[in-house]
Amino acid sequence: MTKLHELAKLGQAVWIDYIKRSFITSGGLQNWIDQGARGVTSNPTIFDRAISGSSDYDADLQRLARTSLTTEEIYEALALEDIARAAELLRPVYEATQGLDGYVSLEVSPKLAHDTAGTIAEARRLFTTLARPNVLIKVPATPAGLPAIQALIGEGINVNVTLIFSLEQYEAVAEAYISGLEKRAAAGQELGRVASVASLFVSRLDTAVDRELEQLGRADLQGKAAVANAKMVYARFKELFGGERWQRLARLGARVQRPLWASTGTKNPCYSDTLYVDSLIGPDTVNTMPPETLQAFLDHGRVALTVEEGLEEARAHLALLADVGVDLPAIMQRLQDDGVAAFAKSFDSLLASIAAKREQLRRG
């Protein structure tokens, strides 16, 4: 038994924030599943690094280069193959946990972050094309994404809501999920196999807040905002999924929308490399980690229920940040905007890399 199995006993699932063709075909993913990993997440940046930074996809690119597919259609063919293969490897986890875990996530195009109808159409198409129950479609928690989330949940499409930074954004996401389930319930549709997670980005908040604290001469307050914010989100999660409104859905078989801690690789080398794992362990949560953080946690991470520890201290710290002049709402909104832009940039870089490789292979 590994520490990942111990976390599962405490109610936290560990998903791997990484995907690459050779990682799947070489047995690397299966090895992590054997050690207790229970899911996989991807995003445009991960696919950009995988496709442009390796020769894993060259054989497929050579074949697809001879077709009339567009560059974006070639990317989708490559990505869907990876997602499908990962979903098959994770299917036993999905079955063993009765649909709680065993998921792999694929993001809609980041260019649709402000397009509700486009997001719904693409999410629906991707979910239908993959035709696997253990796939989550990633949709950003933007103002345009929120109604898309509600509609997709109402259709029974599994959703990983991404790019959440603030408590207010989280509350809006939870409302979209609950409202989508209520729509299904009103239509007499099944609720028990609809899955969703709400992905709160963690380390990026410390990076942004620490920068402002440095300028304010308050380095003594650095390195605490991200964990404090996540603890407040978890407390709100328990409230939203503990009341009578939720219980009516739970009696119909609905599952809670688990908070997922994303961006948990430590950016600041002065902080523990397992800071965002050790501090946020609790029931009904997911932590998605890059392989290096997974390895660090197995080596020296601490397994204990921690996400509800120091809740009042967390609340006080966030209030103190406001008192010294840190505008957290503005920072969190900027982080979401920057996240959308960064994924769009990665997507453009990915398409450019595929186009260049395609041309190179065409020439022989």
C-alpha positions in Angstrom: 0.0 0.0 0.0 1.3 3.4 -1.0 0.5 6.9 0.4 -1.9 7.3 -2.5 -3.9 4.4 -1.2 -3.8 5.9 2.2 -5.2 9.2 0.8 -8.0 7.3 -0.8 -8.9 5.8 2.6 -9.2 9.4 3.8 -11.5 10.3 0.9 -9.1 12.1 -1.3 -8.3 10.8 -4.9 -5.1 11.6 -6.6 -5.2 12.3 -10.3 -2.1 12.7 -12.6 -1.8 16.1 -14.3 0.1 14.8 -17.3 -0.5 12.9 -20.5 1.8 11.8 -23.3 1.5 8.9 -25.8 4.7 7.1 -24.5 3.5 7.5 -20.9 0.4 5.5 -21.8 2.0 2.9 -24.1 5.1 2.2 -22.1 3.3 1.2 -18.9 4.0 4.5 -17.1 0.4 5.3 -16.5 -0.5 1.8 -15.5 2.4 1.9 -13.0 0.9 5.0 -11.4 -2.5 3.4 -11.3 -1.1 0.4 -9.6 0.4 2.8 -7.0 -3.0 4.3 -6.3 -3.5 7.1 -8.9 -7.2 7.3 -9.8 -7.4 9.7 -12.7 -5.7 11.8 -15.4 -6.1 15.5 -16.3 -4.8 17.2 -19.4 -4.8 20.8 -20.8 -3.6 22.5 -23.9 -0.2 23.3 -22.3 0.3 19.6 -21.5 -0.6 18.5 -25.0 1.7 21.2 -26.5 4.7 19.9 -24.5 3.8 16.3 -25.3 3.3 16.7 -29.1 5.8 19.3 -29.9 8.5 18.1 -27.5 8.7 14.4 -28.4 8.7 12.1 -31.4 5.8 10.1 -29.9 3.3 11.3 -32.4 5.5 11.4 -35.6 4.1 8.2 -37.0 0.6 9.4 -36.7 1.5 12.8 -38.0 3.2 11.3 -41.0 0.0 9.4 -41.8 -2.3 12.3 -41.1 -0.1 14.7 -43.1 -1.3 12.9 -46.3 -5.0 13.6 -45.5 -7.1 16.7 -46.0 -7.5 17.2 -42.3 -6.9 20.7 -41.0 -4.2 21.3 -38.4 -6.8 21.6 -35.6 -8.4 18.3 -36.8 -5.1 16.6 -36.7 -4.5 17.8 -33.1 -8.0 16.5 -32.1 -7.3 13.1 -33.6 -4.0 12.8 -31.7 -5.6 14.1 -28.4 -8.7 11.9 -28.7 -6.5 8.8 -29.2 -4.5 9.6 -26.0 -7.7 10.3 -24.0 -9.4 7.1 -25.2 -6.3 5.0 -24.4 -6.0 6.5 -20.9 -9.8 6.0 -20.3 -9.4 2.3 -21.1 -6.6 1.9 -18.6 -8.6 3.8 -16.0 -11.9 1.9 -16.7 -11.2 -0.7 -14.0 -10.8 2.1 -11.4 -14.1 3.6 -12.6 -15.8 0.3 -12.2 -14.2 -0.6 -8.8 -15.2 2.8 -7.4 -18.7 2.7 -9.0 -18.1 5.8 -11.0 -16.5 7.9 -8.3 -13.0 7.9 -9.9 -11.2 6.5 -13.0 -11.7 9.7 -15.1 -9.6 11.3 -17.7 -10.2 15.0 -18.6 -10.1 16.7 -22.0 -10.5 20.5 -22.4 -12.7 22.2 -25.0 -10.8 24.7 -27.2 -9.6 27.6 -25.0 -10.8 29.9 -27.9 -14.3 29.1 -26.7 -13.9 30.4 -23.2 -16.2 33.4 -23.9 -18.6 31.5 -26.2 -21.4 29.6 -24.4 -23.0 28.0 -27.4 -19.7 27.0 -28.9 -18.6 25.5 -25.6 -21.8 23.4 -25.3 -21.5 22.2 -28.9 -17.9 21.2 -28.7 -18.3 19.6 -25.3 -21.2 17.6 -26.5 -19.3 16.5 -29.7 -16.2 15.5 -27.8 -18.1 13.5 -25.1 -20.2 11.7 -27.8 -17.1 11.0 -29.9 -15.2 9.5 -27.1 -18.3 7.5 -26.0 -16.8 6.5 -22.6 -18.5 7.1 -19.2 -15.2 7.9 -17.5 -14.4 11.0 -19.5 -14.7 14.5 -18.1 -14.9 17.5 -20.4 -13.1 20.5 -19.1 -15.0 23.9 -19.2 -13.6 27.1 -17.8 -15.5 28.9 -15.0 -15.8 32.1 -17.1 -19.1 34.0 -17.2 -19.8 32.3 -20.6 -18.7 28.9 -19.2 -21.1 28.9 -16.3 -24.4 28.5 -18.4 -22.6 26.0 -20.5 -21.8 23.9 -17.4 -25.4 24.0 -16.3 -26.6 22.9 -19.7 -24.0 20.1 -20.1 -24.8 18.7 -16.6 -28.5 18.8 -17.5 -27.6 16.7 -20.5 -25.7 14.2 -18.4 -22.3 15.2 -19.7 -19.5 14.9 -17.2 -17.7 18.2 -16.6 -14.4 19.2 -15.0 -14.8 22.9 -14.3 -11.4 24.6 -14.6 -9.7 27.9 -13.9 -11.5 28.6 -10.6 -9.5 31.0 -8.3 -12.0 32.7 -6.0 -14.7 31.7 -3.5 -17.2 33.7 -5.6 -16.2 31.8 -8.8 -16.5 28.5 -6.9 -20.0 29.3 -5.6 -21.2 30.2 -9.1 -19.8 26.8 -10.4 -21.5 24.9 -7.6 -24.8 26.6 -8.4 -24.4 25.7 -12.1 -23.8 22.1 -11.2 -26.7 21.9 -8.8 -29.1 23.7 -11.2 -28.1 21.3 -14.0 -28.9 18.3 -11.8 -32.2 19.9 -10.8 -33.1 20.2 -14.4 -32.4 16.5 -14.9 -34.4 15.6 -11.9 -37.4 17.6 -13.0 -37.3 15.7 -16.3 -37.2 12.4 -14.5 -33.7 11.6 -15.7 -31.0 9.6 -13.9 -28.5 11.5 -11.7 -26.2 8.9 -10.3 -23.8 8.6 -13.2 -23.3 12.4 -13.8 -19.9 13.4 -12.5 -18.2 16.7 -12.0 -15.3 18.3 -10.2 -14.6 22.0 -9.5 -10.9 22.7 -10.1 -9.5 25.4 -7.8 -6.1 26.5 -9.0 -3.8 26.8 -6.0 -0.1 27.6 -6.4 -0.7 30.4 -8.9 -2.5 32.4 -6.2 0.6 32.4 -3.9 2.8 33.4 -6.8 0.7 36.5 -7.6 0.0 37.4 -3.9 3.6 36.9 -2.9 4.7 39.4 -5.6 2.4 42.1 -4.2 3.5 41.4 -0.6 7.1 41.8 -1.7 6.3 45.2 -3.0 4.4 46.1 0.1 7.3 45.0 2.3 5.2 42.3 4.0 7.2 39.2 3.1 6.2 37.8 6.5 2.7 37.1 5.0 3.9 35.2 2.0 3.1 31.6 1.1 -0.2 31.3 2.9 -2.9 32.8 0.7 -3.4 29.8 -1.6 -3.9 27.2 1.2 -6.1 29.6 3.1 -8.3 30.3 0.1 -8.6 26.5 -0.6 -9.7 25.9 3.0 -12.4 28.5 2.7 -13.6 26.9 -0.6 -13.8 23.5 1.1 -15.8 25.0 4.0 -18.2 26.5 1.6 -18.4 23.2 -0.3 -19.5 21.4 2.9 -22.2 24.0 3.4 -23.5 23.9 -0.2 -23.6 20.1 -0.3 -25.0 19.7 3.1 -28.3 21.5 3.0 -31.8 20.4 2.2 -31.6 21.6 -1.4 -28.7 19.2 -2.0 -30.2 16.4 0.1 -33.2 16.3 -2.3 -30.8 15.5 -5.1 -28.7 13.2 -3.1 -31.8 11.1 -2.3 -32.2 10.7 -6.1 -28.6 9.4 -6.3 -26.7 12.5 -7.2 -23.0 12.8 -6.4 -21.4 15.8 -4.9 -19.2 18.0 -7.1 -15.9 17.4 -5.5 -13.4 20.2 -5.1 -10.3 19.4 -7.1 -7.0 21.1 -6.1 -5.2 22.0 -9.4 -1.8 23.6 -10.0 -0.4 21.9 -6.9 3.2 21.8 -8.1 5.1 24.2 -5.9 6.4 27.2 -7.9 8.5 28.8 -5.1 11.6 26.6 -4.3 11.6 28.1 -0.8 8.4 26.2 0.0 8.0 22.5 0.5 7.5 20.6 -2.7 4.5 18.9 -1.1 3.0 22.1 0.5 -0.2 22.0 -1.6 -0.8 18.3 -1.0 0.0 18.0 2.7 -2.1 21.0 3.6 -5.3 20.1 1.7 -6.2 16.5 2.5 -9.8 15.8 3.2 -12.9 13.8 2.3 -14.6 14.3 -1.1 -11.6 16.0 -2.7 -9.3 15.4 -5.6 -5.7 16.5 -5.9 -4.3 16.5 -9.4 -0.5 16.5 -9.4 2.3 16.5 -12.0 4.5 13.4 -11.8 7.3 15.2 -10.0 4.9 16.3 -7.2 3.5 12.8 -7.0 6.9 11.3 -6.6 7.8 13.9 -3.9 4.7 13.1 -2.0 5.3 9.4 -2.1 8.8 10.0 -0.8 8.2 12.5 2.0 4.6 13.7 2.0 2.4 13.6 5.1 -0.9 11.7 5.2 -3.3 13.3 7.6 -6.7 15.1 7.5 -5.6 18.7 7.2 -8.0 20.6 5.0 -10.2 21.7 7.9 -7.3 22.5 10.2 -6.8 26.2 11.0 -10.0 27.4 9.3 -10.3 30.5 11.5 -6.6 31.3 11.0 -7.1 31.0 7.2 -10.1 33.4 7.4 -8.0 35.8 9.5 -5.1 35.6 7.1 -7.2 36.5 4.1 -8.7 39.4 6.0 -5.2 40.6 6.9 -4.1 40.5 3.3 -7.0 42.9 2.5 -6.0 45.1 5.4 -2.4 45.6 4.2 -3.6 46.5 0.7 -3.8 43.2 -1.3 -6.8 43.2 -3.6 -7.5 39.5 -3.7 -10.7 39.7 -5.9 -8.8 41.7 -8.5 -5.9 39.3 -8.4 -8.1 36.2 -8.7 -10.0 37.7 -11.7 -6.7 38.6 -13.3 -5.5 35.0 -12.8 -8.5 33.6 -14.4 -8.2 36.0 -17.4 -4.5 35.2 -17.6 -5.2 31.5 -17.4 -7.6 31.6 -20.4 -5.0 33.6 -22.4 -2.2 31.2 -21.4 -4.2 28.2 -22.6 -5.1 29.9 -25.8 -1.4 30.8 -26.4 -0.4 27.1 -25.7 -3.1 26.0 -28.1 -1.8 28.3 -30.8 1.7 27.1 -30.1 0.6 23.5 -30.3 -1.2 24.1 -33.7 1.9 25.8 -35.0 4.1 22.9 -33.9 1.8 20.4 -35.6 1.8 22.4 -38.8 5.6 22.6 -38.8 6.0 18.9 -38.2 3.4 18.1 -40.8 5.3 20.1 -43.4 8.6 18.6 -42.4 7.2 15.1 -42.7 5.6 15.9 -46.0 8.9 16.9 -47.4 10.4 13.6 -46.3 
